[in-house]
Amino acid sequence: MVNKCLECSKKFHCCINGFAFVGLQDAKKIKKTIGKDYEEFLDYSKLSKQVLNLLKNGDPSLESTLRFSLVDNDKILRIKQKNGKCFFLENGKCTIYEVRPKICRIYPHWCVKLINGRVKVIEHDPDSLCLIRNIDAITKAEETSIKKLFNEILKEAKHYKKNIANFVKKNNL
């Protein structure tokens, strides 16, 4: 996929006013790449009641349902925010673009599993100003890549649930 994210306007960005939950594999990859301790870029504090309600009552076809399923004691592992923006967003650009979390890689798309077991690519946020959100403009190769990434996110979620407690304890988060 052409990196349209680098052309994004600083006025609108998917890395503002939200949070990126991060899987353990993604966290390890980021740590290895940037050479910083987890506590410098990860947040495992309690989510606000407002955010918990948004996740709990969010559109079940979107990733809020997955995020809510990973919440434990009102917490989920996520990238830290600074000034309401992603920790890694500087001058409107992602400083870890090549190793950004899978949830960031799939955005602005998401997938749903159909009753027949097939996976369908959908727009995550059809009202957004994202340059690459148009589902009709993706190629077959991009669609295949998005579906693969979605399945990796689901697989990582299972790994996360089994290992988050040990990860947090081991890394003093």
Secondary structure, 3 states (H helix, E strand, C coil): CCCHHHHCCCCCCCCECCCCECCHHHHHHHHHHHCCCHHHHEECCECCHHHHHHHHCCCCCCHHHHHHHHCECCECCEECEECCEECCEECCEECCHHHCCHHHHHCCEEEEECCCCCEEEEECCCCCCCCCCCHHHCCHHHHHHHHHHHHHHHHHHHHHHHHHHHHHHHCCC
